[in-house]
């Protein structure tokens, strides 16, 4: 059960380096660090196969999602390039939908989902209003992506109310997906509202993937 924890110190170093590279707009280092961190997250998830508290099927599904994110990371380096951003949005939409389907496949739907979904619909409306004037040609892609991200988070939160996920695993995916969402909110403000320094976005993205990967090792820890 402890094997997935071994690479974490290296991963934490990569998160710090990733944050520095993004704020310096160092695309050369970012092009190496970002996919490397996600690839390491894939290794951490795969190490879950060695854990007696893992579900083999769930681990495989999470690995598919991480693999898609790894592919998106290859595109998502120069975020000021519109063509790059279009490609990244497309792949991330598929990746985050895959996460959402995974959580739903193993957890189903819960009564509390309606309340959580209602709250995130309000958040979605607020964010679209904040971004709208700066979206330009990205209106339709961001409208779609803006729905997929909260959907993924609501499906992660739903695991807290079901009985399929252990409490540890449910907390990991809930916090992990929320971090991915918050990282994208900061980037959205940076890209479509007003350019600003990244305070937590890169940390949230890499950290969120780490927590989702770790959830594989604690899925059955009841």
C-alpha positions as CSV (number, residue, x, y, z in Angstrom):
1,X,0.0,0.0,0.0
2,X,2.9,2.3,0.5
3,X,4.5,1.9,-2.9
4,X,2.5,4.8,-4.4
5,X,3.9,7.1,-1.8
6,X,7.5,6.6,-2.7
7,X,7.5,8.9,-5.8
8,X,5.7,11.7,-4.0
9,X,8.8,13.7,-2.9
10,X,9.9,13.8,-6.6
11,X,6.4,14.9,-7.6
12,X,6.4,17.7,-5.1
13,X,9.6,19.0,-6.5
14,X,8.2,18.9,-10.0
15,X,5.1,20.9,-8.8
16,X,7.4,23.7,-7.4
17,X,9.5,23.7,-10.6
18,X,6.3,23.8,-12.7
19,X,5.0,26.8,-10.8
20,X,8.3,28.7,-11.3
21,X,8.4,27.8,-15.0
22,X,4.8,29.0,-15.6
23,X,5.3,32.3,-13.9
24,X,8.5,32.9,-15.8
25,X,6.8,31.9,-19.0
26,X,9.7,29.5,-19.5
27,X,8.1,27.3,-22.2
28,X,11.1,25.1,-22.7
29,X,11.1,23.9,-19.1
30,X,7.3,23.8,-19.0
31,X,7.3,21.5,-22.0
32,X,9.3,19.0,-20.0
33,X,8.0,19.5,-16.5
34,X,4.3,19.5,-17.1
35,X,4.0,16.2,-19.0
36,X,6.7,14.6,-16.8
37,X,4.6,15.4,-13.7
38,X,1.5,13.9,-15.2
39,X,3.5,10.8,-16.4
40,X,4.7,10.4,-12.8
41,X,1.1,10.6,-11.6
42,X,0.3,7.8,-14.0
43,X,3.1,5.7,-12.4
44,X,1.6,6.5,-8.9
45,X,-1.8,5.4,-10.1
46,X,-0.4,2.2,-11.7
47,X,1.4,1.4,-8.4
48,X,-2.1,1.1,-7.0
49,X,-2.3,-2.3,-8.7
50,X,0.1,-3.5,-6.0
51,X,-2.3,-2.3,-3.2
52,X,-4.7,-4.8,-1.6
53,X,-7.1,-1.8,-1.2
54,X,-7.2,-1.1,-4.9
55,X,-9.9,-2.0,-7.4
56,X,-8.2,-3.1,-10.6
57,X,-11.0,-1.8,-12.9
58,X,-11.1,1.6,-11.2
59,X,-7.3,1.9,-11.4
60,X,-7.4,1.2,-15.1
61,X,-10.1,3.8,-15.7
62,X,-8.1,6.4,-13.8
63,X,-5.1,5.6,-15.9
64,X,-7.0,6.2,-19.1
65,X,-8.0,9.6,-17.8
66,X,-4.4,10.5,-16.8
67,X,-3.2,9.3,-20.1
68,X,-5.6,11.7,-21.9
69,X,-4.4,14.5,-19.6
70,X,-0.8,13.6,-20.5
71,X,-1.7,13.9,-24.1
72,X,-3.3,17.3,-23.4
73,X,-0.2,18.4,-21.5
74,X,1.8,18.0,-24.7
75,X,-0.5,20.5,-26.4
76,X,-1.0,22.8,-23.5
77,X,2.4,24.5,-23.3
78,X,2.1,27.9,-24.9
79,X,-1.3,28.9,-23.6
80,X,-1.1,32.2,-25.4
81,X,-1.3,30.4,-28.8
82,X,-4.9,30.0,-29.8
83,X,-4.4,26.8,-31.9
84,X,-2.6,25.2,-28.9
85,X,-5.4,26.2,-26.6
86,X,-8.1,24.8,-28.9
87,X,-6.3,21.5,-29.0
88,X,-5.8,21.4,-25.2
89,X,-9.4,22.3,-24.5
90,X,-10.6,19.5,-26.8
91,X,-8.5,16.8,-25.2
92,X,-9.1,18.0,-21.6
93,X,-12.9,17.9,-22.3
94,X,-12.6,14.2,-23.2
95,X,-10.2,13.5,-20.2
96,X,-12.4,15.2,-17.6
97,X,-15.5,13.5,-19.0
98,X,-13.7,10.2,-18.6
99,X,-13.0,11.0,-15.0
100,X,-16.7,11.9,-14.5
101,X,-17.9,8.7,-16.1
102,X,-15.4,6.7,-14.0
103,X,-16.8,8.2,-10.7
104,X,-20.3,7.6,-11.9
105,X,-19.7,4.1,-13.1
106,X,-18.4,3.0,-9.7
107,X,-20.6,5.2,-7.5
108,X,-23.8,5.8,-9.4
109,X,-26.0,8.8,-8.5
110,X,-27.0,10.0,-5.0
111,X,-29.9,12.2,-3.7
112,X,-27.5,14.9,-2.7
113,X,-26.3,15.3,-6.3
114,X,-29.1,17.7,-7.1
115,X,-28.1,20.2,-4.4
116,X,-24.4,20.0,-5.4
117,X,-25.4,20.3,-9.1
118,X,-27.5,23.4,-8.4
119,X,-24.6,25.1,-6.6
120,X,-22.2,24.4,-9.5
121,X,-24.7,25.7,-12.1
122,X,-24.7,29.0,-10.3
123,X,-20.9,29.0,-10.2
124,X,-20.8,28.2,-13.9
125,X,-23.1,31.2,-14.7
126,X,-21.0,33.5,-12.6
127,X,-17.7,32.4,-14.3
128,X,-19.2,32.7,-17.8
129,X,-20.2,36.2,-17.0
130,X,-16.7,37.0,-15.8
131,X,-15.0,35.6,-18.9
132,X,-17.6,36.5,-21.5
133,X,-16.2,39.8,-22.8
134,X,-12.7,38.4,-23.2
135,X,-13.7,35.0,-24.8
136,X,-13.7,36.2,-28.4
137,X,-13.6,33.1,-30.7
138,X,-13.5,30.8,-27.6
139,X,-17.1,31.4,-26.6
140,X,-18.4,27.9,-27.7
141,X,-15.4,25.9,-26.5
142,X,-15.4,27.6,-23.1
143,X,-19.1,27.2,-22.7
144,X,-18.7,23.5,-23.3
145,X,-15.5,23.2,-21.2
146,X,-17.1,25.3,-18.5
147,X,-19.8,22.7,-18.1
148,X,-17.6,19.7,-18.2
149,X,-15.3,20.9,-15.4
150,X,-18.1,21.4,-12.8
151,X,-19.8,18.2,-14.0
152,X,-16.6,16.3,-13.1
153,X,-16.3,18.0,-9.7
154,X,-20.0,17.2,-8.9
155,X,-19.4,13.5,-9.8
156,X,-16.4,13.5,-7.6
157,X,-18.3,15.1,-4.7
158,X,-21.0,12.4,-5.1
159,X,-18.5,9.7,-4.1
160,X,-18.7,11.2,-0.6
161,X,-22.3,10.2,-0.4
162,X,-22.1,6.8,-1.9
163,X,-20.8,3.5,-0.4
164,X,-18.6,2.3,-3.2
165,X,-15.6,4.5,-2.5
166,X,-13.7,4.4,0.8
167,X,-13.8,7.7,2.6
168,X,-10.1,8.2,1.9
169,X,-10.5,7.6,-1.8
170,X,-13.6,9.8,-2.0
171,X,-11.8,12.7,-0.2
172,X,-8.9,12.3,-2.5
173,X,-10.9,12.5,-5.7
174,X,-13.1,15.3,-4.3
175,X,-10.2,17.5,-3.3
176,X,-8.2,16.5,-6.4
177,X,-11.0,17.4,-8.9
178,X,-11.8,20.6,-7.0
179,X,-8.1,21.6,-7.3
180,X,-8.2,21.0,-11.0
181,X,-11.3,23.2,-11.2
182,X,-9.8,26.0,-9.2
183,X,-6.6,25.9,-11.3
184,X,-8.7,26.3,-14.4
185,X,-10.6,29.2,-12.8
186,X,-7.4,31.0,-12.2
187,X,-6.2,30.4,-15.8
188,X,-9.5,31.5,-17.1
189,X,-9.2,34.8,-15.3
190,X,-5.6,35.1,-16.5
191,X,-6.5,34.4,-20.2
192,X,-9.9,35.9,-20.6
193,X,-10.3,38.5,-17.9
194,X,-7.0,40.2,-17.0
195,X,-3.4,38.8,-17.2
196,X,-2.1,38.1,-13.7
197,X,0.6,36.1,-12.0
198,X,-0.2,32.5,-11.3
199,X,-0.7,32.2,-7.5
200,X,-2.0,28.6,-7.3
201,X,-3.1,27.4,-10.7
202,X,-0.1,25.2,-11.6
203,X,0.0,23.8,-8.1
204,X,-3.8,23.0,-8.3
205,X,-3.4,21.2,-11.6
206,X,-0.4,19.0,-10.7
207,X,-1.6,18.5,-7.2
208,X,-5.1,17.6,-8.3
209,X,-3.8,14.9,-10.7
210,X,-1.6,13.5,-7.8
211,X,-4.6,13.1,-5.5
212,X,-6.7,11.5,-8.1
213,X,-3.9,9.1,-8.9
214,X,-3.5,8.2,-5.2
215,X,-7.2,7.4,-4.9
216,X,-6.5,4.2,-6.7
217,X,-4.5,2.8,-3.8
218,X,-7.2,3.4,-1.2
219,X,-10.4,2.6,-3.2
220,X,-11.4,-0.4,-1.0
221,X,-10.0,0.9,2.3
222,X,-13.2,0.6,4.4
